[in-house]
């Protein structure tokens, strides 16, 4: 299939992009195009025009006042490969390596993945695990949206019509915190059936978990923070009995819908395995650093 005819405008500033979006309610933002263009080709979306923001200075990864700011136009490849990205956001770097294929990672953008809000995408779960705020620009100025409230539904975020995602401000975990990202897909380049993103901080002597943040993707209409699992693990030493409790809790607590690819029961079991493995891997990494 071919996309329907559309106009094309390149924005050279955030203000220009906002003006173009305000002038046409049917316009769509074009960043890396790795999600939007395929959907246009399939006839799933038909924007009247594309507003290309690829020239805006909204990329990069920076430490700022106890947080890390990631620009919306940061390429997945930079998250995955740059020393700065791996040091500041190891969980995001590990997850980025799972996104699509090298072509997608070279072109796709951090903000594009978040704004697209595909329920099977890796990065929404990652930012939910870190915690923080989405930085958004609109005609009334900038505002921040807590990441807990940013993802609303399938392909739906808290962005208002005409708003532009500039980046995210992620909380920086303690130096002793270790991370792990685990996903399962039936075939290479397929969307994951489920994925888990974990940040785990051990206590001072490495005998138990001090704190855990765990988020998952592929198991609902958007990324999910598993607070019940976090509470179960707090103060506990990671052993097989705890991981089995985690897996049982995930299976009992998640209710993904059946789809054309896999049953809800199978997806829950895959999710449980991913969650247990992510916690176990993060725990082992934390102990190795002590």
Secondary structure, DSSP 8 states (H G I E B T S, - for coil): ------EEEE-SSHHHHHHHHHH-TT-EEESS-TTHHHHHHTTS---SEEEE-TTSS---EEEETTEEEEETT-BHHHHHH-HHHHHH-HHHHHHHTTSS-HHHHHH-BHHHHHHHT-TT-HHHHHHHHH-EEEEEEETTEEEEEEHHHHEEETTEES--TT-EEEEEEEE---TT-EEEEEEE-SSTTS--SEEEEEEEEE-TTSSSEEEEEEEEESSSSS-EE-HHHHHHHTT----HHHHHHHHHHHHHH------SS--HHHHHHHHHHHHHHHHHHHHHHHHHT-
